[in-house]
Amino acid sequence: MRKRIFILLGLAFLLMLPSGAWFVSSSLSDAGSDHALSDSAANSSKTQQTDSTVSSSTDTPSREDDKRPFEQGIQDAVASVVNETRSLFISSDLHITAVGDSLTKGTGDSSGSGGYVGILKDSLEKSVPDASIRVQNYGKKGNRSDQILERLNKPNISSSISESDIILLTVGANDIMKIVRSNVTDLTYEVFEKEKDPYEQRLTSIFEQIREENEDAAIYLLGLYNPFNMYFSDIPELDQIITDWNMIGRNVVNEQENAVFIPVRDIFQYAGPGYYSEDNFHPNQRGYASMADRVLDYIEPDLEEYQNGTNGENSND
């Protein structure tokens, strides 16, 4: 029975991928008020309404009308992060390098804001208008830990890291996805258990390589969240897998100097579909705004100290 549940879970993972996300999206579009139909579906719906009842179309709000409050809610959430007055002190130019997977790239943020990294930049510039803030984003969709490790050797990335004051990192989700793809017909908790040590070794190597380029920068590792919690909350093994991967991240960070683990799991745990993009996997702009706000919360206490060259201790509380 347990094995059968994992097989179903594996199929669900695959459906959540871009190639199958349309199936999940279409199944959920009628289930929650926060899901908007695609343009083509919305147009088709309007056409059917017009053909069946012409007189009622003028009295019934369109789906676009229903969509506006939701979109406005997203914009308000982002604005609250960007415009929040923060007591930040940046004594010199600030250089941030973001490296990682699709969460760093900002996949799912249809607004073009650049995900949490772009929103973070906007918020810092708003809070400290006189400072020179440089943010370079090297997120790449689909990257696993081994691929991120390899990309660190690229001259543009290594150069950016060497010049950075702060380094942001997202990694691990695609390592989990690889396990699922490779074992979709025989998926058990044990196959994840076997991959924990190799993943920890690769993550440690990522930190070591970053330190070879920059001994002093503060490194912030963002944790993982469970995008399937609202659909598969009755499968404790899935939640345990995310817990395990986050614990690995914390353990690696605890072994580093001037490194911080930033949890984001709780942001999405009870958030519902309103924080996810149309693929029901990546955050939308609202979700990324919450991530940016969390990152700012962790950067604030260390930023002034680090700019003054006094922050040399591990901070992982």
Phi and psi in degrees as a GROMACS rama.xvg file:
@    title "Ramachandran Plot"
@    xaxis  label "Phi"
@    yaxis  label "Psi"
@TYPE xy
-61.7357  -41.0956  ARG-2
-64.9597  -38.6797  LYS-3
-63.7064  -38.4787  ARG-4
-62.3501  -41.3423  ILE-5
-68.0106  -34.8481  PHE-6
-63.3713  -45.0206  ILE-7
-61.3465  -38.4623  LEU-8
-64.4383  -40.4377  LEU-9
-61.6888  -42.1178  GLY-10
-64.4294  -36.7916  LEU-11
-64.3703  -40.0459  ALA-12
-56.8051  -46.5201  PHE-13
-65.5321  -37.8241  LEU-14
-65.8074  -26.5068  LEU-15
-76.839  -15.9429  MET-16
-67.6843  160.068  LEU-17
-51.7258  -34.1398  PRO-18
-70.4266  -22.0573  SER-19
-123.08  2.14689  GLY-20
-62.8665  -27.6273  ALA-21
-59.95  -34.5201  TRP-22
-66.3337  -46.2849  PHE-23
-66.5604  -42.9493  VAL-24
-60.7315  -44.1691  SER-25
-68.4609  -32.1543  SER-26
-71.2378  -30.6526  SER-27
-95.7219  -10.5605  LEU-28
-62.3586  -30.1478  SER-29
-93.1365  -7.50249  ASP-30
-87.5183  -28.9776  ALA-31
-129.668  144.603  GLY-32
-71.8159  -17.0391  SER-33
-81.6411  -10.4196  ASP-34
-91.5647  125.275  HIS-35
-101.259  144.506  ALA-36
-68.0787  155.138  LEU-37
-66.0624  165.244  SER-38
-57.4707  -42.4977  ASP-39
-67.3139  -40.5809  SER-40
-67.6288  -39.6204  ALA-41
-63.8371  -42.2736  ALA-42
-63.9834  -39.6274  ASN-43
-63.4376  -41.536  SER-44
-62.9638  -41.7954  SER-45
-63.4417  -39.2105  LYS-46
-63.199  -42.479  THR-47
-64.3675  -39.476  GLN-48
-64.1978  -40.1196  GLN-49
-66.0534  -42.0907  THR-50
-67.0995  -36.581  ASP-51
-84.794  -40.1071  SER-52
-144.853  89.9125  THR-53
-65.3814  -40.3808  VAL-54
-66.9663  -33.1834  SER-55
-79.7278  -15.8182  SER-56
-65.6555  -25.9509  SER-57
-81.1242  -17.7154  THR-58
-102.501  -20.6894  ASP-59
-94.9226  127.863  THR-60
-60.7035  138.805  PRO-61
-75.8924  167.389  SER-62
-65.0198  -29.2842  ARG-63
-64.887  -36.3847  GLU-64
-64.8481  -38.4815  ASP-65
-67.7351  -27.9979  ASP-66
-77.1129  -30.8433  LYS-67
-60.216  -47.351  ARG-68
-59.4499  -36.664  PRO-69
-65.0645  -46.8199  PHE-70
-64.3427  -37.7426  GLU-71
-64.8448  -36.5823  GLN-72
-62.0895  -39.4462  GLY-73
-64.2768  -46.715  ILE-74
-61.8588  -39.2296  GLN-75
-64.3711  -39.6219  ASP-76
-64.5685  -41.72  ALA-77
-67.0763  -43.8145  VAL-78
-61.4881  -36.3907  ALA-79
-64.8036  -31.8874  SER-80
-75.2572  -46.5024  VAL-81
-67.8328  -39.0713  VAL-82
-92.3022  -5.01982  ASN-83
-62.6542  129.525  GLU-84
-77.3086  121.306  THR-85
-121.938  141.69  ARG-86
-85.053  65.2513  SER-87
-92.4559  141.72  LEU-88
-123.962  114.723  PHE-89
-115.533  109.189  ILE-90
-80.8043  -12.6544  SER-91
-150.003  -175.395  SER-92
-61.8671  143.289  ASP-93
-115.651  128.061  LEU-94
-118.93  121.164  HIS-95
-117.615  132.6  ILE-96
-117.006  127.935  THR-97
-110.599  126.412  ALA-98
-128.347  143.281  VAL-99
154.371  -148.933  GLY-100
-99.8402  -150.164  ASP-101
-66.1021  -24.9856  SER-102
-69.4787  -31.3345  LEU-103
-75.4849  -40.7993  THR-104
-63.2919  -32.6232  LYS-105
95.9881  24.6063  GLY-106
-58.5162  130.171  THR-107
104.956  -17.5017  GLY-108
-86.3377  92.3464  ASP-109
-73.6348  -8.32606  SER-110
-78.1548  -15.6001  SER-111
81.6807  13.6815  GLY-112
-74.718  -13.7044  SER-113
89.2601  23.1012  GLY-114
65.8225  -155.875  GLY-115
-66.4746  -30.8628  TYR-116
-66.3145  -45.2306  VAL-117
-66.1999  -41.25  GLY-118
-66.6638  -37.9681  ILE-119
-59.9107  -45.5194  LEU-120
-60.4097  -46.3414  LYS-121
-60.9123  -40.3167  ASP-122
-67.7174  -41.4424  SER-123
-64.2365  -42.5231  LEU-124
-65.0421  -33.764  GLU-125
-71.5426  -39.6969  LYS-126
-74.3293  -34.1227  SER-127
-128.794  74.9296  VAL-128
-64.9711  -22.1229  PRO-129
-88.759  -9.02032  ASP-130
-85.9504  154.966  ALA-131
-97.9446  110.185  SER-132
-114.199  120.723  ILE-133
-114.612  123.149  ARG-134
-124.357  124.21  VAL-135
-116.436  126.492  GLN-136
-109.255  119.148  ASN-137
-119.079  38.3804  TYR-138
-77.0833  143.253  GLY-139
-138.686  123.338  LYS-140
-60.069  133.695  LYS-141
88.4494  -5.59474  GLY-142
-68.0003  129.78  ASN-143
-91.75  176.857  ARG-144
-61.8897  -38.5326  SER-145
-67.1154  -34.2403  ASP-146
-74.4468  -37.8912  GLN-147
-63.255  -42.5208  ILE-148
-58.4475  -42.2874  LEU-149
-67.5251  -39.4366  GLU-150
-68.1534  -21.6229  ARG-151
-62.0564  -19.2808  LEU-152
-80.3396  -13.0519  ASN-153
-65.2035  135.579  LYS-154
-55.4467  -41.0713  PRO-155
-67.5916  -35.9902  ASN-156
-74.3393  -46.7553  ILE-157
-62.9822  -36.0145  SER-158
-66.3312  -42.7377  SER-159
-63.476  -42.2327  SER-160
-62.1611  -42.335  ILE-161
-63.7918  -24.7977  SER-162
-98.4623  1.19474  GLU-163
-87.6561  150.508  SER-164
-93.0438  -34.0298  ASP-165
-133.439  137.775  ILE-166
-124.972  126.246  ILE-167
-107.618  140.292  LEU-168
-139.492  130.005  LEU-169
-122.225  128.992  THR-170
-160.419  149.004  VAL-171
122.428  -33.3432  GLY-172
-62.499  -41.4562  ALA-173
-75.543  -21.0236  ASN-174
-65.8303  -40.7614  ASP-175
-64.0632  -42.9414  ILE-176
-62.3563  -36.8742  MET-177
-63.9932  -39.7487  LYS-178
-61.3474  -42.6339  ILE-179
-63.5956  -47.3063  VAL-180
-61.2772  -37.9657  ARG-181
-77.3183  -17.4024  SER-182
-131.896  29.6116  ASN-183
-61.087  -30.2278  VAL-184
-93.6688  -3.91263  THR-185
-145.367  53.3964  ASP-186
-90.379  119.092  LEU-187
-133.777  165.664  THR-188
-62.6749  -29.758  TYR-189
-62.8547  -33.0338  GLU-190
-68.6731  -30.6511  VAL-191
-72.1401  -37.9338  PHE-192
-59.7531  -39.3847  GLU-193
-66.4247  -27.1774  LYS-194
-91.4818  -2.68486  GLU-195
-65.1432  -46.6915  LYS-196
-65.0971  -47.0666  ASP-197
-59.4509  -37.9534  PRO-198
-65.254  -41.8224  TYR-199
-62.537  -38.2706  GLU-200
-64.8204  -41.6123  GLN-201
-67.6188  -40.5045  ARG-202
-64.5365  -40.658  LEU-203
-60.5641  -40.4916  THR-204
-64.4453  -34.9262  SER-205
-62.3378  -46.2611  ILE-206
-63.3711  -42.1277  PHE-207
-62.5229  -39.9881  GLU-208
-69.5185  -38.5864  GLN-209
-61.6499  -40.9834  ILE-210
-68.3324  -27.3041  ARG-211
-64.768  -31.8104  GLU-212
-87.4612  -30.1883  GLU-213
-151.67  111.499  ASN-214
-81.7615  -19.8659  GLU-215
-108.728  -20.8449  ASP-216
-62.0832  145.922  ALA-217
-78.6775  129.247  ALA-218
-109.118  126.975  ILE-219
-116.571  115.968  TYR-220
-99.0915  118.183  LEU-221
-81.6895  137.507  LEU-222
-76.6015  -177.115  GLY-223
-102.377  153.463  LEU-224
-120.146  165.165  TYR-225
-102.397  100.159  ASN-226
-72.2561  -8.66196  PRO-227
-103.22  6.7675  PHE-228
-60.2085  -38.6823  ASN-229
-77.3978  -13.949  MET-230
-104.727  -30.7463  TYR-231
-130.132  46.0055  PHE-232
-67.5797  -15.0099  SER-233
-90.3018  8.14897  ASP-234
-111.154  92.1249  ILE-235
-63.8109  -26.6898  PRO-236
-61.963  -36.8449  GLU-237
-64.1802  -43.1546  LEU-238
-64.5352  -35.3498  ASP-239
-67.0805  -35.7756  GLN-240
-61.7721  -45.4158  ILE-241
-63.9036  -40.0539  ILE-242
-59.7125  -44.6558  THR-243
-61.0066  -46.5043  ASP-244
-66.1099  -37.575  TRP-245
-67.5725  -36.2598  ASN-246
-64.9842  -37.7578  MET-247
-60.2646  -45.1872  ILE-248
-59.3473  -44.5196  GLY-249
-62.5515  -42.0999  ARG-250
-63.2832  -42.7566  ASN-251
-65.5663  -43.2026  VAL-252
-61.9669  -39.5391  VAL-253
-62.8462  -21.3713  ASN-254
-88.604  -3.61719  GLU-255
-103.775  157.459  GLN-256
-91.2273  139.506  GLU-257
54.4958  48.5161  ASN-258
-131.444  147.425  ALA-259
-136.241  135.893  VAL-260
-96.0877  127.061  PHE-261
-110.781  109.247  ILE-262
-74.0223  138.938  PRO-263
-128.75  -3.818  VAL-264
-57.1243  -42.9084  ARG-265
-66.6001  -24.5641  ASP-266
-59.5266  -39.9673  ILE-267
-101.56  -7.67169  PHE-268
-59.6321  -40.3312  GLN-269
-123.241  19.7031  TYR-270
-74.7671  -31.3955  ALA-271
80.3922  -179.922  GLY-272
-66.0673  -16.4024  PRO-273
-66.0233  -9.34481  GLY-274
-106.125  1.94469  TYR-275
-112.521  153.027  TYR-276
-79.0975  -176.205  SER-277
-65.2009  -20.0498  GLU-278
-82.706  -1.2162  ASP-279
58.9014  24.3253  ASN-280
-131.249  -52.8256  PHE-281
-87.9192  155.751  HIS-282
-67.1708  154.926  PRO-283
-93.0821  -168.946  ASN-284
-61.4465  -36.5107  GLN-285
-64.1854  -44.0119  ARG-286
-61.9242  -42.7416  GLY-287
-67.0102  -33.7521  TYR-288
-62.4434  -39.4947  ALA-289
-66.5617  -37.4453  SER-290
-64.7652  -43.9923  MET-291
-61.1854  -41.0735  ALA-292
-62.304  -40.5986  ASP-293
-64.7963  -43.4809  ARG-294
-61.4601  -42.3646  VAL-295
-61.0374  -38.7146  LEU-296
-59.0597  -37.314  ASP-297
-82.308  -29.9471  TYR-298
-74.7474  -36.8007  ILE-299
-49.8667  -52.0574  GLU-300
-63.8263  -27.054  PRO-301
-99.2755  -17.836  ASP-302
-61.7651  -50.1402  LEU-303
-64.3603  -43.107  GLU-304
-61.8428  -43.5437  GLU-305
-66.7743  -40.0397  TYR-306
-62.3699  -28.5597  GLN-307
-89.6475  0.751193  ASN-308
78.5141  22.7378  GLY-309
-110.746  -2.01093  THR-310
-96.44  94.3708  ASN-311
-122.295  7.61902  GLY-312
-105.655  154.464  GLU-313
-65.4197  137.103  ASN-314
-131.182  100.797  SER-315
-134.197  28.716  ASN-316
